[in-house]
Amino acid sequence: MATEIRQTMSGEEMVALSRKHTLFEWSAQSKVDPIPVARAKGIYFWTPEGKRFIDFNSQLMCVNIGHGDERVIRAIQEQVAVLAYANPFMATEVRARLGAKLAEIAPGDIDVFFFTNGGADANENAIRLARLATGRHKILARYRSYHGGTAGSLSLTGDPRRWSVEPGLPGVVHVLDPYHGLARGWESAEQSLAMLEEVIQLEGPQTIAAFILESVTGTNGVLVPPDGYMQGVRALCDRYGILMICDEVMAGFGRTGEWFAIDHWKVVPDIITMAKGLTSAYVQLGAVGMRRAIADRFQDKVFYGGLTYNSHPLACAAALATLQVYEDDGLIENARRMGRVMKELHEDLARRHPSVGATRSIGLFGLIELVRDRAKKTPIAPFNGTSEEMTALSRFFRQEGLYTFLRWHTFFTNPPLCITEAQMREAFEIIDRGLEITDRAVDG
Ligand SMILES: Cc1ncc(COP(=O)(O)O)c(C=O)c1O
């Protein structure tokens, strides 16, 4: 049964009132220009006036199954009618079933889960678990990373969003990634691991509880690690008794063409964090998964952590239904199949557009880096900044009804995993025309 939601505001009114009474994140408020959204279905969403957008970023890389799936809506409706909430000291059927289901799909012997409200608090609890389990306090993290907007998670974050909370959480040490930006490019897994081991030794391995890293780095560039890197990190962690925490908040749940991105390298982390695609954002939910040996440490010892909405029944019901959709519709296979199409479309753009400096993708996790000088690989916008050309490209996408995420000199291609080839080509046709704007900025 479709429920009518009374929508009385125009897009303009929604924007004006939202801007007046609510704060938009990561922005100077005078600069925000939100798209008013009234409804969404599949890979599309619409403004109140009926302008259609292709959602080429799955909103915030989270609506993996696509918008408005009736099966998930029904599961939420049924759950809210029976039990909207039970406090986290209680057991519920949806909590029990979700824990068991995640144990089935999570890598290796990860089979115990702590539920949170989202990704940031999943990472907060992951590092707390690691500190309690090891009795050590330092946490290694990487510079090109984002781990969430709370105090601890922002301290772990390596990108400029961290600067606002500094000095931040004591004991967080950042290391370099195998990727060093467009001009310097990639180093080998061996070089990067040697640097990591040097940092471990200089910091004192006996002081380091965990190394947290995104299995495939998200907002900092869809960075797919070179083969051997993840296996090497696993080996170093084992050698020094450091727990390996994989942040799969963005890369998990089929985005890369596997349930979890780390599955590409057949590595089992000690702790894995997830959110976003877990419910495809129909209801907010995050989780920390851990190997049995870590969970066992808390059989007699207290786990100091809690949230009022831990294991929220609506969220658990949404997650169970979402996981069923991935399986019933073969969405992970589709991500792999459409990922191959997307890679070809990326390569085609790189061949024809001088402003395309690099393209990267794995499954339906994709990014394009734009340059104003191909030989020197000068980004078209500075680190942590924007440029006239990127602003013009953003304006063009919006005018043409393509929504995606633009950051510095890059933009993302992260559609819902239910996308068809025809829809993919429709989106790339708009991108193709948009890149004529950035091509005009290329020197020579
Ligand atoms: C890799 C990664 N970790 C953590 C987070 C934080 O998740 P949340 O915004 O749900 O707190 C994000 C959000 O984008 C993310 O991409």
PDBQT file of the ligand as one rigid body, heavy atoms in Angstrom, charges set to zero:
ROOT
HETATM    1  C1  LIG A 501      35.193   5.014   4.847  1.00  0.00    +0.000 C 
HETATM    2  C2  LIG A 501      34.209   5.723   5.738  1.00  0.00    +0.000 A 
HETATM    3  N1  LIG A 501      34.249   5.495   7.051  1.00  0.00    +0.000 NA
HETATM    4  C3  LIG A 501      33.388   6.094   7.899  1.00  0.00    +0.000 A 
HETATM    5  C4  LIG A 501      32.442   6.973   7.436  1.00  0.00    +0.000 A 
HETATM    6  C5  LIG A 501      31.509   7.634   8.405  1.00  0.00    +0.000 C 
HETATM    7  O1  LIG A 501      30.230   7.103   8.319  1.00  0.00    +0.000 OA
HETATM    8  P1  LIG A 501      28.972   7.897   8.883  1.00  0.00    +0.000 P 
HETATM    9  O2  LIG A 501      28.857   9.155   8.085  1.00  0.00    +0.000 OA
HETATM   10  O3  LIG A 501      27.836   6.937   8.701  1.00  0.00    +0.000 OA
HETATM   11  O4  LIG A 501      29.220   8.178  10.331  1.00  0.00    +0.000 OA
HETATM   12  C6  LIG A 501      32.353   7.232   6.065  1.00  0.00    +0.000 A 
HETATM   13  C7  LIG A 501      31.342   8.166   5.548  1.00  0.00    +0.000 C 
HETATM   14  O5  LIG A 501      31.362   8.590   4.424  1.00  0.00    +0.000 OA
HETATM   15  C8  LIG A 501      33.257   6.589   5.202  1.00  0.00    +0.000 A 
HETATM   16  O6  LIG A 501      33.245   6.820   3.887  1.00  0.00    +0.000 OA
ENDROOT
TORSDOF 0
